[in-house]
Amino acid sequence: MEPRLYKFAKKYDLLEVMPAMCNPDFTGMELIHAKLIRKTTCSNGCRCDYTICGDQNPCAMEHPEYQDEQGYRRNR
């Protein structure tokens, strides 16, 4: 099932704004000393798969973050 925001952006050809909607999730987690680990989102990989762990958890170090060619913050 596609999230409503993605369906709206897709319908009106606004997918280029989706990184601006998804990337703040990382910042929000950082503000509460957590680490968001996300390899895909619904708009760049057909599903939003994520894990949240403490920012000092070894799991956080095992998945380095990068920015993909579409501008999404993602993890390896």
PQR file with spaces between the fields and no chain letter, atoms N, CA, C, O and H, PARSE charges and radii, in Angstrom:
ATOM       1  N    MET     1       0.842   -1.183    0.000 -0.4000 1.5000
ATOM       2  CA   MET     1       0.000    0.000    0.000 -0.0000 2.0000
ATOM       3  C    MET     1       0.887    1.246    0.000  0.5500 1.7000
ATOM       4  O    MET     1       1.782    1.376    0.836 -0.5500 1.4000
ATOM       5  N    GLU     2       0.642    2.144   -0.920 -0.4000 1.5000
ATOM       6  CA   GLU     2       1.435    3.359   -1.034 -0.0000 2.0000
ATOM       7  C    GLU     2       0.927    4.424   -0.055  0.5500 1.7000
ATOM       8  O    GLU     2      -0.281    4.629    0.059 -0.5500 1.4000
ATOM       9  H    GLU     2      -0.085    2.039   -1.599  0.4000 1.0000
ATOM      10  N    PRO     3       1.834    5.096    0.645 -0.5600 1.5000
ATOM      11  CA   PRO     3       1.428    6.192    1.523  0.2800 2.0000
ATOM      12  C    PRO     3       0.768    7.319    0.731  0.5500 1.7000
ATOM      13  O    PRO     3       1.080    7.537   -0.439 -0.5500 1.4000
ATOM      14  N    ARG     4      -0.124    8.011    1.373 -0.4000 1.5000
ATOM      15  CA   ARG     4      -0.889    9.069    0.689 -0.0000 2.0000
ATOM      16  C    ARG     4      -0.014   10.160    0.097  0.5500 1.7000
ATOM      17  O    ARG     4      -0.261   10.617   -1.018 -0.5500 1.4000
ATOM      18  H    ARG     4      -0.377    7.833    2.324  0.4000 1.0000
ATOM      19  N    LEU     5       1.009   10.582    0.835 -0.4000 1.5000
ATOM      20  CA   LEU     5       1.873   11.646    0.330 -0.0000 2.0000
ATOM      21  C    LEU     5       2.550   11.226   -0.973  0.5500 1.7000
ATOM      22  O    LEU     5       2.623   12.010   -1.920 -0.5500 1.4000
ATOM      23  H    LEU     5       1.210   10.211    1.741  0.4000 1.0000
ATOM      24  N    TYR     6       3.042    9.995   -1.019 -0.4000 1.5000
ATOM      25  CA   TYR     6       3.675    9.497   -2.233 -0.0000 2.0000
ATOM      26  C    TYR     6       2.664    9.424   -3.375  0.5500 1.7000
ATOM      27  O    TYR     6       2.975    9.823   -4.498 -0.5500 1.4000
ATOM      28  H    TYR     6       2.983    9.359   -0.250  0.4000 1.0000
ATOM      29  N    LYS     7       1.481    8.931   -3.110 -0.4000 1.5000
ATOM      30  CA   LYS     7       0.449    8.844   -4.156 -0.0000 2.0000
ATOM      31  C    LYS     7       0.124   10.224   -4.704  0.5500 1.7000
ATOM      32  O    LYS     7      -0.026   10.391   -5.915 -0.5500 1.4000
ATOM      33  H    LYS     7       1.228    8.607   -2.198  0.4000 1.0000
ATOM      34  N    PHE     8       0.015   11.217   -3.823 -0.4000 1.5000
ATOM      35  CA   PHE     8      -0.271   12.585   -4.245 -0.0000 2.0000
ATOM      36  C    PHE     8       0.866   13.115   -5.123  0.5500 1.7000
ATOM      37  O    PHE     8       0.625   13.655   -6.203 -0.5500 1.4000
ATOM      38  H    PHE     8       0.137   11.081   -2.840  0.4000 1.0000
ATOM      39  N    ALA     9       2.113   12.954   -4.648 -0.4000 1.5000
ATOM      40  CA   ALA     9       3.263   13.447   -5.410 -0.0000 2.0000
ATOM      41  C    ALA     9       3.364   12.768   -6.768  0.5500 1.7000
ATOM      42  O    ALA     9       3.689   13.412   -7.766 -0.5500 1.4000
ATOM      43  H    ALA     9       2.309   12.515   -3.771  0.4000 1.0000
ATOM      44  N    LYS    10       3.089   11.477   -6.808 -0.4000 1.5000
ATOM      45  CA   LYS    10       3.137   10.738   -8.069 -0.0000 2.0000
ATOM      46  C    LYS    10       2.039   11.212   -9.020  0.5500 1.7000
ATOM      47  O    LYS    10       2.291   11.434  -10.204 -0.5500 1.4000
ATOM      48  H    LYS    10       2.825   10.954   -5.997  0.4000 1.0000
ATOM      49  N    LYS    11       0.840   11.363   -8.505 -0.4000 1.5000
ATOM      50  CA   LYS    11      -0.297   11.782   -9.330 -0.0000 2.0000
ATOM      51  C    LYS    11      -0.062   13.144   -9.977  0.5500 1.7000
ATOM      52  O    LYS    11      -0.418   13.352  -11.137 -0.5500 1.4000
ATOM      53  H    LYS    11       0.636   11.183   -7.542  0.4000 1.0000
ATOM      54  N    TYR    12       0.539   14.072   -9.227 -0.4000 1.5000
ATOM      55  CA   TYR    12       0.735   15.436   -9.720 -0.0000 2.0000
ATOM      56  C    TYR    12       2.176   15.708  -10.180  0.5500 1.7000
ATOM      57  O    TYR    12       2.591   16.862  -10.292 -0.5500 1.4000
ATOM      58  H    TYR    12       0.828   13.902   -8.284  0.4000 1.0000
ATOM      59  N    ASP    13       2.930   14.630  -10.446 -0.4000 1.5000
ATOM      60  CA   ASP    13       4.292   14.734  -10.961 -0.0000 2.0000
ATOM      61  C    ASP    13       5.171   15.635  -10.081  0.5500 1.7000
ATOM      62  O    ASP    13       5.849   16.540  -10.568 -0.5500 1.4000
ATOM      63  H    ASP    13       2.593   13.693  -10.355  0.4000 1.0000
ATOM      64  N    LEU    14       5.139   15.360   -8.783 -0.4000 1.5000
ATOM      65  CA   LEU    14       5.909   16.136   -7.816 -0.0000 2.0000
ATOM      66  C    LEU    14       6.925   15.278   -7.060  0.5500 1.7000
ATOM      67  O    LEU    14       7.316   15.617   -5.943 -0.5500 1.4000
ATOM      68  H    LEU    14       4.589   14.625   -8.387  0.4000 1.0000
ATOM      69  N    LEU    15       7.343   14.188   -7.656 -0.4000 1.5000
ATOM      70  CA   LEU    15       8.245   13.278   -6.958 -0.0000 2.0000
ATOM      71  C    LEU    15       9.583   13.920   -6.585  0.5500 1.7000
ATOM      72  O    LEU    15      10.257   13.446   -5.671 -0.5500 1.4000
ATOM      73  H    LEU    15       7.025   13.912   -8.563  0.4000 1.0000
ATOM      74  N    GLU    16       9.969   14.977   -7.269 -0.4000 1.5000
ATOM      75  CA   GLU    16      11.243   15.623   -6.946 -0.0000 2.0000
ATOM      76  C    GLU    16      11.231   16.273   -5.564  0.5500 1.7000
ATOM      77  O    GLU    16      12.296   16.553   -5.015 -0.5500 1.4000
ATOM      78  H    GLU    16       9.421   15.362   -8.011  0.4000 1.0000
ATOM      79  N    VAL    17      10.064   16.517   -4.994 -0.4000 1.5000
ATOM      80  CA   VAL    17      10.004   17.107   -3.652 -0.0000 2.0000
ATOM      81  C    VAL    17      10.034   16.056   -2.545  0.5500 1.7000
ATOM      82  O    VAL    17      10.143   16.403   -1.369 -0.5500 1.4000
ATOM      83  H    VAL    17       9.198   16.290   -5.440  0.4000 1.0000
ATOM      84  N    MET    18       9.940   14.799   -2.901 -0.4000 1.5000
ATOM      85  CA   MET    18       9.881   13.757   -1.882 -0.0000 2.0000
ATOM      86  C    MET    18      11.132   13.679   -0.990  0.5500 1.7000
ATOM      87  O    MET    18      10.985   13.396    0.199 -0.5500 1.4000
ATOM      88  H    MET    18       9.851   14.517   -3.856  0.4000 1.0000
ATOM      89  N    PRO    19      12.355   13.914   -1.496 -0.5600 1.5000
ATOM      90  CA   PRO    19      13.485   13.926   -0.559  0.2800 2.0000
ATOM      91  C    PRO    19      13.307   14.974    0.551  0.5500 1.7000
ATOM      92  O    PRO    19      13.702   14.741    1.694 -0.5500 1.4000
ATOM      93  N    ALA    20      12.724   16.106    0.216 -0.4000 1.5000
ATOM      94  CA   ALA    20      12.489   17.146    1.233 -0.0000 2.0000
ATOM      95  C    ALA    20      11.471   16.699    2.271  0.5500 1.7000
ATOM      96  O    ALA    20      11.458   17.212    3.389 -0.5500 1.4000
ATOM      97  H    ALA    20      12.403   16.295   -0.713  0.4000 1.0000
ATOM      98  N    MET    21      10.628   15.758    1.914 -0.4000 1.5000
ATOM      99  CA   MET    21       9.634   15.249    2.853 -0.0000 2.0000
ATOM     100  C    MET    21      10.209   14.097    3.689  0.5500 1.7000
ATOM     101  O    MET    21       9.824   13.922    4.846 -0.5500 1.4000
ATOM     102  H    MET    21      10.638   15.341    1.005  0.4000 1.0000
ATOM     103  N    CYS    22      11.116   13.322    3.120 -0.4000 1.5000
ATOM     104  CA   CYS    22      11.650   12.135    3.794 -0.0000 2.0000
ATOM     105  C    CYS    22      12.913   12.413    4.610  0.5500 1.7000
ATOM     106  O    CYS    22      13.081   11.846    5.689 -0.5500 1.4000
ATOM     107  H    CYS    22      11.428   13.464    2.180  0.4000 1.0000
ATOM     108  N    ASN    23      13.788   13.263    4.120 -0.4000 1.5000
ATOM     109  CA   ASN    23      15.074   13.485    4.775 -0.0000 2.0000
ATOM     110  C    ASN    23      14.976   14.024    6.200  0.5500 1.7000
ATOM     111  O    ASN    23      15.813   13.655    7.024 -0.5500 1.4000
ATOM     112  H    ASN    23      13.651   13.724    3.243  0.4000 1.0000
ATOM     113  N    PRO    24      14.012   14.868    6.540 -0.5600 1.5000
ATOM     114  CA   PRO    24      13.926   15.360    7.923  0.2800 2.0000
ATOM     115  C    PRO    24      13.703   14.258    8.965  0.5500 1.7000
ATOM     116  O    PRO    24      13.916   14.487   10.155 -0.5500 1.4000
ATOM     117  N    ASP    25      13.283   13.082    8.540 -0.4000 1.5000
ATOM     118  CA   ASP    25      13.145   11.967    9.483 -0.0000 2.0000
ATOM     119  C    ASP    25      14.486   11.672   10.158  0.5500 1.7000
ATOM     120  O    ASP    25      14.524   11.341   11.343 -0.5500 1.4000
ATOM     121  H    ASP    25      13.109   12.896    7.573  0.4000 1.0000
ATOM     122  N    PHE    26      15.579   11.788    9.413 -0.4000 1.5000
ATOM     123  CA   PHE    26      16.909   11.547    9.967 -0.0000 2.0000
ATOM     124  C    PHE    26      17.233   12.591   11.034  0.5500 1.7000
ATOM     125  O    PHE    26      17.727   12.255   12.111 -0.5500 1.4000
ATOM     126  H    PHE    26      15.548   12.057    8.450  0.4000 1.0000
ATOM     127  N    THR    27      16.956   13.848   10.732 -0.4000 1.5000
ATOM     128  CA   THR    27      17.232   14.930   11.679 -0.0000 2.0000
ATOM     129  C    THR    27      16.404   14.775   12.944  0.5500 1.7000
ATOM     130  O    THR    27      16.905   14.988   14.048 -0.5500 1.4000
ATOM     131  H    THR    27      16.555   14.121    9.857  0.4000 1.0000
ATOM     132  N    GLY    28      15.152   14.409   12.790 -0.4000 1.5000
ATOM     133  CA   GLY    28      14.294   14.206   13.947 -0.0000 2.0000
ATOM     134  C    GLY    28      14.834   13.138   14.881  0.5500 1.7000
ATOM     135  O    GLY    28      14.797   13.297   16.102 -0.5500 1.4000
ATOM     136  H    GLY    28      14.745   14.236   11.893  0.4000 1.0000
ATOM     137  N    MET    29      15.326   12.069   14.321 -0.4000 1.5000
ATOM     138  CA   MET    29      15.895   11.003   15.143 -0.0000 2.0000
ATOM     139  C    MET    29      17.184   11.470   15.832  0.5500 1.7000
ATOM     140  O    MET    29      17.429   11.132   16.990 -0.5500 1.4000
ATOM     141  H    MET    29      15.356   11.940   13.330  0.4000 1.0000
ATOM     142  N    GLU    30      17.998   12.240   15.120 -0.4000 1.5000
ATOM     143  CA   GLU    30      19.236   12.748   15.711 -0.0000 2.0000
ATOM     144  C    GLU    30      18.951   13.644   16.914  0.5500 1.7000
ATOM     145  O    GLU    30      19.708   13.648   17.884 -0.5500 1.4000
ATOM     146  H    GLU    30      17.799   12.514   14.180  0.4000 1.0000
ATOM     147  N    LEU    31      17.872   14.391   16.848 -0.4000 1.5000
ATOM     148  CA   LEU    31      17.524   15.295   17.948 -0.0000 2.0000
ATOM     149  C    LEU    31      17.156   14.557   19.231  0.5500 1.7000
ATOM     150  O    LEU    31      17.245   15.129   20.317 -0.5500 1.4000
ATOM     151  H    LEU    31      17.257   14.388   16.060  0.4000 1.0000
ATOM     152  N    ILE    32      16.745   13.305   19.119 -0.4000 1.5000
ATOM     153  CA   ILE    32      16.424   12.518   20.316 -0.0000 2.0000
ATOM     154  C    ILE    32      17.498   11.449   20.568  0.5500 1.7000
ATOM     155  O    ILE    32      17.246   10.439   21.226 -0.5500 1.4000
ATOM     156  H    ILE    32      16.673   12.841   18.236  0.4000 1.0000
ATOM     157  N    HIS    33      18.709   11.696   20.026 -0.4000 1.5000
ATOM     158  CA   HIS    33      19.863   10.814   20.218 -0.0000 2.0000
ATOM     159  C    HIS    33      19.602    9.396   19.732  0.5500 1.7000
ATOM     160  O    HIS    33      20.009    8.417   20.358 -0.5500 1.4000
ATOM     161  H    HIS    33      18.914   12.516   19.491  0.4000 1.0000
ATOM     162  N    ALA    34      18.924    9.313   18.615 -0.4000 1.5000
ATOM     163  CA   ALA    34      18.656    8.038   17.963 -0.0000 2.0000
ATOM     164  C    ALA    34      19.250    8.085   16.563  0.5500 1.7000
ATOM     165  O    ALA    34      19.643    9.147   16.080 -0.5500 1.4000
ATOM     166  H    ALA    34      18.594   10.108   18.106  0.4000 1.0000
ATOM     167  N    LYS    35      19.310    6.959   15.936 -0.4000 1.5000
ATOM     168  CA   LYS    35      19.833    6.858   14.571 -0.0000 2.0000
ATOM     169  C    LYS    35      18.805    6.148   13.708  0.5500 1.7000
ATOM     170  O    LYS    35      18.392    5.029   14.011 -0.5500 1.4000
ATOM     171  H    LYS    35      18.990    6.097   16.328  0.4000 1.0000
ATOM     172  N    LEU    36      18.394    6.803   12.636 -0.4000 1.5000
ATOM     173  CA   LEU    36      17.487    6.195   11.674 -0.0000 2.0000
ATOM     174  C    LEU    36      18.333    5.490   10.629  0.5500 1.7000
ATOM     175  O    LEU    36      19.235    6.088   10.043 -0.5500 1.4000
ATOM     176  H    LEU    36      18.729    7.712   12.389  0.4000 1.0000
ATOM     177  N    ILE    37      18.046    4.247   10.401 -0.4000 1.5000
ATOM     178  CA   ILE    37      18.724    3.475    9.363 -0.0000 2.0000
ATOM     179  C    ILE    37      17.661    3.107    8.345  0.5500 1.7000
ATOM     180  O    ILE    37      16.761    2.314    8.623 -0.5500 1.4000
ATOM     181  H    ILE    37      17.313    3.761   10.877  0.4000 1.0000
ATOM     182  N    ARG    38      17.778    3.699    7.149 -0.4000 1.5000
ATOM     183  CA   ARG    38      16.771    3.475    6.111 -0.0000 2.0000
ATOM     184  C    ARG    38      17.469    3.288    4.771  0.5500 1.7000
ATOM     185  O    ARG    38      18.230    4.148    4.326 -0.5500 1.4000
ATOM     186  H    ARG    38      18.509    4.343    6.923  0.4000 1.0000
ATOM     187  N    LYS    39      17.204    2.174    4.149 -0.4000 1.5000
ATOM     188  CA   LYS    39      17.829    1.875    2.857 -0.0000 2.0000
ATOM     189  C    LYS    39      16.966    2.303    1.686  0.5500 1.7000
ATOM     190  O    LYS    39      17.504    2.668    0.640 -0.5500 1.4000
ATOM     191  H    LYS    39      16.586    1.476    4.511  0.4000 1.0000
ATOM     192  N    THR    40      15.648    2.272    1.820 -0.4000 1.5000
ATOM     193  CA   THR    40      14.741    2.728    0.768 -0.0000 2.0000
ATOM     194  C    THR    40      13.546    3.446    1.393  0.5500 1.7000
ATOM     195  O    THR    40      13.259    3.296    2.581 -0.5500 1.4000
ATOM     196  H    THR    40      15.211    1.976    2.669  0.4000 1.0000
ATOM     197  N    THR    41      12.873    4.214    0.577 -0.4000 1.5000
ATOM     198  CA   THR    41      11.612    4.838    0.984 -0.0000 2.0000
ATOM     199  C    THR    41      10.543    4.406   -0.007  0.5500 1.7000
ATOM     200  O    THR    41      10.842    3.764   -1.013 -0.5500 1.4000
ATOM     201  H    THR    41      13.107    4.336   -0.388  0.4000 1.0000
ATOM     202  N    CYS    42       9.324    4.754    0.275 -0.4000 1.5000
ATOM     203  CA   CYS    42       8.242    4.369   -0.633 -0.0000 2.0000
ATOM     204  C    CYS    42       8.392    5.045   -1.993  0.5500 1.7000
ATOM     205  O    CYS    42       7.886    4.534   -2.992 -0.5500 1.4000
ATOM     206  H    CYS    42       9.081    5.276    1.093  0.4000 1.0000
ATOM     207  N    SER    43       9.072    6.172   -2.044 -0.4000 1.5000
ATOM     208  CA   SER    43       9.186    6.871   -3.319 -0.0000 2.0000
ATOM     209  C    SER    43      10.454    6.550   -4.096  0.5500 1.7000
ATOM     210  O    SER    43      10.569    6.935   -5.260 -0.5500 1.4000
ATOM     211  H    SER    43       9.482    6.587   -1.233  0.4000 1.0000
ATOM     212  N    ASN    44      11.400    5.861   -3.488 -0.4000 1.5000
ATOM     213  CA   ASN    44      12.587    5.491   -4.261 -0.0000 2.0000
ATOM     214  C    ASN    44      12.881    3.998   -4.214  0.5500 1.7000
ATOM     215  O    ASN    44      13.900    3.554   -4.743 -0.5500 1.4000
ATOM     216  H    ASN    44      11.306    5.548   -2.542  0.4000 1.0000
ATOM     217  N    GLY    45      12.016    3.231   -3.597 -0.4000 1.5000
ATOM     218  CA   GLY    45      12.267    1.809   -3.544 -0.0000 2.0000
ATOM     219  C    GLY    45      11.013    0.995   -3.309  0.5500 1.7000
ATOM     220  O    GLY    45      11.102   -0.192   -2.996 -0.5500 1.4000
ATOM     221  H    GLY    45      11.189    3.592   -3.167  0.4000 1.0000
ATOM     222  N    CYS    46       9.876    1.588   -3.449 -0.4000 1.5000
ATOM     223  CA   CYS    46       8.546    0.990   -3.343 -0.0000 2.0000
ATOM     224  C    CYS    46       8.151    0.590   -1.925  0.5500 1.7000
ATOM     225  O    CYS    46       7.037    0.110   -1.715 -0.5500 1.4000
ATOM     226  H    CYS    46       9.804    2.552   -3.703  0.4000 1.0000
ATOM     227  N    ARG    47       9.041    0.777   -0.943 -0.4000 1.5000
ATOM     228  CA   ARG    47       8.655    0.544    0.445 -0.0000 2.0000
ATOM     229  C    ARG    47       9.604    1.323    1.346  0.5500 1.7000
ATOM     230  O    ARG    47      10.749    1.591    0.983 -0.5500 1.4000
ATOM     231  H    ARG    47       9.946    1.166   -1.114  0.4000 1.0000
ATOM     232  N    CYS    48       9.119    1.673    2.495 -0.4000 1.5000
ATOM     233  CA   CYS    48       9.941    2.370    3.472 -0.0000 2.0000
ATOM     234  C    CYS    48      10.398    1.337    4.492  0.5500 1.7000
ATOM     235  O    CYS    48       9.632    0.917    5.359 -0.5500 1.4000
ATOM     236  H    CYS    48       8.188    1.456    2.790  0.4000 1.0000
ATOM     237  N    ASP    49      11.649    0.939    4.375 -0.4000 1.5000
ATOM     238  CA   ASP    49      12.184   -0.005    5.355 -0.0000 2.0000
ATOM     239  C    ASP    49      13.145    0.760    6.250  0.5500 1.7000
ATOM     240  O    ASP    49      14.056    1.431    5.764 -0.5500 1.4000
ATOM     241  H    ASP    49      12.272    1.280    3.671  0.4000 1.0000
ATOM     242  N    TYR    50      12.946    0.660    7.527 -0.4000 1.5000
ATOM     243  CA   TYR    50      13.792    1.412    8.439 -0.0000 2.0000
ATOM     244  C    TYR    50      13.949    0.688    9.769  0.5500 1.7000
ATOM     245  O    TYR    50      13.159   -0.183   10.133 -0.5500 1.4000
ATOM     246  H    TYR    50      12.207    0.115    7.921  0.4000 1.0000
ATOM     247  N    THR    51      14.999    1.083   10.477 -0.4000 1.5000
ATOM     248  CA   THR    51      15.277    0.639   11.827 -0.0000 2.0000
ATOM     249  C    THR    51      15.692    1.876   12.601  0.5500 1.7000
ATOM     250  O    THR    51      16.327    2.776   12.051 -0.5500 1.4000
ATOM     251  H    THR    51      15.641    1.791   10.182  0.4000 1.0000
ATOM     252  N    ILE    52      15.340    1.921   13.854 -0.4000 1.5000
ATOM     253  CA   ILE    52      15.759    3.021   14.719 -0.0000 2.0000
ATOM     254  C    ILE    52      16.534    2.412   15.875  0.5500 1.7000
ATOM     255  O    ILE    52      16.071    1.467   16.514 -0.5500 1.4000
ATOM     256  H    ILE    52      14.824    1.190   14.301  0.4000 1.0000
ATOM     257  N    CYS    53      17.720    2.959   16.142 -0.4000 1.5000
ATOM     258  CA   CYS    53      18.517    2.489   17.267 -0.0000 2.0000
ATOM     259  C    CYS    53      19.141    3.707   17.947  0.5500 1.7000
ATOM     260  O    CYS    53      19.084    4.818   17.420 -0.5500 1.4000
ATOM     261  H    CYS    53      18.096    3.726   15.623  0.4000 1.0000
ATOM     262  N    GLY    54      19.722    3.494   19.089 -0.4000 1.5000
ATOM     263  CA   GLY    54      20.410    4.579   19.781 -0.0000 2.0000
ATOM     264  C    GLY    54      21.623    5.033   18.992  0.5500 1.7000
ATOM     265  O    GLY    54      22.246    4.234   18.293 -0.5500 1.4000
ATOM     266  H    GLY    54      19.768    2.592   19.517  0.4000 1.0000
ATOM     267  N    ASP    55      21.964    6.315   19.099 -0.4000 1.5000
ATOM     268  CA   ASP    55      23.081    6.825   18.296 -0.0000 2.0000
ATOM     269  C    ASP    55      24.441    6.279   18.734  0.5500 1.7000
ATOM     270  O    ASP    55      25.426    6.444   18.014 -0.5500 1.4000
ATOM     271  H    ASP    55      21.458    6.964   19.667  0.4000 1.0000
ATOM     272  N    GLN    56      24.514    5.638   19.892 -0.4000 1.5000
ATOM     273  CA   GLN    56      25.755    5.013   20.348 -0.0000 2.0000
ATOM     274  C    GLN    56      25.763    3.506   20.108  0.5500 1.7000
ATOM     275  O    GLN    56      26.749    2.832   20.409 -0.5500 1.4000
ATOM     276  H    GLN    56      23.714    5.504   20.478  0.4000 1.0000
ATOM     277  N    ASN    57      24.682    2.984   19.574 -0.4000 1.5000
ATOM     278  CA   ASN    57      24.557    1.554   19.312 -0.0000 2.0000
ATOM     279  C    ASN    57      25.501    1.156   18.169  0.5500 1.7000
ATOM     280  O    ASN    57      25.583    1.870   17.169 -0.5500 1.4000
ATOM     281  H    ASN    57      23.882    3.531   19.329  0.4000 1.0000
ATOM     282  N    PRO    58      26.202    0.048   18.298 -0.5600 1.5000
ATOM     283  CA   PRO    58      27.089   -0.402   17.207  0.2800 2.0000
ATOM     284  C    PRO    58      26.359   -0.547   15.871  0.5500 1.7000
ATOM     285  O    PRO    58      26.966   -0.381   14.813 -0.5500 1.4000
ATOM     286  N    CYS    59      25.086   -0.850   15.913 -0.4000 1.5000
ATOM     287  CA   CYS    59      24.295   -0.970   14.684 -0.0000 2.0000
ATOM     288  C    CYS    59      24.347    0.321   13.864  0.5500 1.7000
ATOM     289  O    CYS    59      24.359    0.283   12.634 -0.5500 1.4000
ATOM     290  H    CYS    59      24.593   -0.985   16.772  0.4000 1.0000
ATOM     291  N    ALA    60      24.376    1.446   14.545 -0.4000 1.5000
ATOM     292  CA   ALA    60      24.413    2.741   13.863 -0.0000 2.0000
ATOM     293  C    ALA    60      25.692    2.898   13.049  0.5500 1.7000
ATOM     294  O    ALA    60      25.681    3.524   11.988 -0.5500 1.4000
ATOM     295  H    ALA    60      24.366    1.477   15.545  0.4000 1.0000
ATOM     296  N    MET    61      26.779    2.342   13.532 -0.4000 1.5000
ATOM     297  CA   MET    61      28.062    2.455   12.839 -0.0000 2.0000
ATOM     298  C    MET    61      28.185    1.488   11.663  0.5500 1.7000
ATOM     299  O    MET    61      28.993    1.706   10.759 -0.5500 1.4000
ATOM     300  H    MET    61      26.788    1.834   14.393  0.4000 1.0000
ATOM     301  N    GLU    62      27.404    0.445   11.672 -0.4000 1.5000
ATOM     302  CA   GLU    62      27.484   -0.575   10.623 -0.0000 2.0000
ATOM     303  C    GLU    62      26.775   -0.175    9.332  0.5500 1.7000
ATOM     304  O    GLU    62      26.920   -0.842    8.308 -0.5500 1.4000
ATOM     305  H    GLU    62      26.748    0.267   12.406  0.4000 1.0000
ATOM     306  N    HIS    63      26.012    0.911    9.381 -0.4000 1.5000
ATOM     307  CA   HIS    63      25.228    1.343    8.219 -0.0000 2.0000
ATOM     308  C    HIS    63      25.512    2.815    7.911  0.5500 1.7000
ATOM     309  O    HIS    63      24.723    3.684    8.282 -0.5500 1.4000
ATOM     310  H    HIS    63      25.895    1.454   10.213  0.4000 1.0000
ATOM     311  N    PRO    64      26.628    3.104    7.239 -0.5600 1.5000
ATOM     312  CA   PRO    64      26.968    4.492    6.949  0.2800 2.0000
ATOM     313  C    PRO    64      25.903    5.176    6.088  0.5500 1.7000
ATOM     314  O    PRO    64      25.251    4.560    5.245 -0.5500 1.4000
ATOM     315  N    GLU    65      25.766    6.441    6.336 -0.4000 1.5000
ATOM     316  CA   GLU    65      24.772    7.237    5.607 -0.0000 2.0000
ATOM     317  C    GLU    65      25.412    7.867    4.368  0.5500 1.7000
ATOM     318  O    GLU    65      26.602    8.181    4.356 -0.5500 1.4000
ATOM     319  H    GLU    65      26.295    6.942    7.021  0.4000 1.0000
ATOM     320  N    TYR    66      24.606    8.040    3.346 -0.4000 1.5000
ATOM     321  CA   TYR    66      25.035    8.738    2.136 -0.0000 2.0000
ATOM     322  C    TYR    66      23.810    9.413    1.515  0.5500 1.7000
ATOM     323  O    TYR    66      22.675    9.151    1.911 -0.5500 1.4000
ATOM     324  H    TYR    66      23.639    7.784    3.356  0.4000 1.0000
ATOM     325  N    GLN    67      24.057   10.269    0.557 -0.4000 1.5000
ATOM     326  CA   GLN    67      22.970   10.909   -0.180 -0.0000 2.0000
ATOM     327  C    GLN    67      22.995   10.359   -1.592  0.5500 1.7000
ATOM     328  O    GLN    67      24.020   10.420   -2.271 -0.5500 1.4000
ATOM     329  H    GLN    67      24.979   10.482    0.237  0.4000 1.0000
ATOM     330  N    ASP    68      21.857    9.815   -2.040 -0.4000 1.5000
ATOM     331  CA   ASP    68      21.824    9.223   -3.379 -0.0000 2.0000
ATOM     332  C    ASP    68      21.638   10.293   -4.454  0.5500 1.7000
ATOM     333  O    ASP    68      21.518   11.479   -4.149 -0.5500 1.4000
ATOM     334  H    ASP    68      21.025    9.765   -1.488  0.4000 1.0000
ATOM     335  N    GLU    69      21.616    9.861   -5.701 -0.4000 1.5000
ATOM     336  CA   GLU    69      21.532   10.794   -6.837 -0.0000 2.0000
ATOM     337  C    GLU    69      20.215   11.572   -6.892  0.5500 1.7000
ATOM     338  O    GLU    69      20.141   12.607   -7.556 -0.5500 1.4000
ATOM     339  H    GLU    69      21.713    8.897   -5.948  0.4000 1.0000
ATOM     340  N    GLN    70      19.183   11.091   -6.208 -0.4000 1.5000
ATOM     341  CA   GLN    70      17.905   11.797   -6.165 -0.0000 2.0000
ATOM     342  C    GLN    70      17.819   12.764   -4.978  0.5500 1.7000
ATOM     343  O    GLN    70      16.856   13.523   -4.862 -0.5500 1.4000
ATOM     344  H    GLN    70      19.243   10.251   -5.669  0.4000 1.0000
ATOM     345  N    GLY    71      18.820   12.735   -4.105 -0.4000 1.5000
ATOM     346  CA   GLY    71      18.850   13.633   -2.958 -0.0000 2.0000
ATOM     347  C    GLY    71      18.355   13.033   -1.654  0.5500 1.7000
ATOM     348  O    GLY    71      18.249   13.734   -0.647 -0.5500 1.4000
ATOM     349  H    GLY    71      19.602   12.119   -4.200  0.4000 1.0000
ATOM     350  N    TYR    72      18.050   11.733   -1.665 -0.4000 1.5000
ATOM     351  CA   TYR    72      17.595   11.070   -0.439 -0.0000 2.0000
ATOM     352  C    TYR    72      18.773   10.741    0.477  0.5500 1.7000
ATOM     353  O    TYR    72      19.819   10.280    0.019 -0.5500 1.4000
ATOM     354  H    TYR    72      18.136   11.164   -2.482  0.4000 1.0000
ATOM     355  N    ARG    73      18.590   10.984    1.770 -0.4000 1.5000
ATOM     356  CA   ARG    73      19.530   10.471    2.750 -0.0000 2.0000
ATOM     357  C    ARG    73      19.206    8.993    2.930  0.5500 1.7000
ATOM     358  O    ARG    73      18.055    8.631    3.177 -0.5500 1.4000
ATOM     359  H    ARG    73      17.740   11.358    2.141  0.4000 1.0000
ATOM     360  N    ARG    74      20.218    8.142    2.807 -0.4000 1.5000
ATOM     361  CA   ARG    74      20.011    6.690    2.899 -0.0000 2.0000
ATOM     362  C    ARG    74      21.174    6.045    3.629  0.5500 1.7000
ATOM     363  O    ARG    74      22.183    6.690    3.913 -0.5500 1.4000
ATOM     364  H    ARG    74      21.153    8.436    2.607  0.4000 1.0000
ATOM     365  N    ASN    75      21.024    4.796    3.921 -0.4000 1.5000
ATOM     366  CA   ASN    75      22.091    4.031    4.562 -0.0000 2.0000
ATOM     367  C    ASN    75      22.443    2.834    3.710  0.5500 1.7000
ATOM     368  O    ASN    75      21.634    2.341    2.925 -0.5500 1.4000
ATOM     369  H    ASN    75      20.205    4.271    3.690  0.4000 1.0000
ATOM     370  N    ARG    76      23.642    2.390    3.879 -0.4000 1.5000
ATOM     371  CA   ARG    76      24.125    1.198    3.183 -0.0000 2.0000
ATOM     372  C    ARG    76      23.798   -0.027    3.991  0.5500 1.7000
ATOM     373  O    ARG    76      24.120   -1.142    3.579 -0.5500 1.4000
ATOM     374  H    ARG    76      24.299    2.790    4.517  0.4000 1.0000
